[in-house]
């Protein structure tokens, strides 16, 4: 049984195709979706979604949003998304290292807003790097 999967960001539709399986980064943990799944509405965290249209998996970096599953249709509305194969791994690695440095600097300071922004920046950079196929320590 296949699923119809759509990933929609404000500026474009990132994915609109059939798939055998989807793994979503929900705010409560990884969530696997197969055909015949019960209806569901969940919040999506910043992280990597994996979708399997045939044999191979495709990674998509998601920047938070919501997902709805109903009648073998998975609709994911996100603040931003990028397919892993369109992300340059080296620039993603560099952005991740920069985000780690910003977080370390913010952790030593007293500005709470700066700490929160640095943590969110690191989550986005980690998702992009992982979707591109890079390893995160």
Secondary structure, 3 states (H helix, E strand, C coil): CCEEEEEEECCCEEEEEEECEEEEEECCEEEEEECCCCCEEEEEEEEEEEEECCCCEEEEEEEEEEEEEECCEEEEEECCEEEHHHCCHHHHHHHHHHHHHHHHHHHCCCCHHHHHHHHHHHHHHHHHHHHCCCCCC
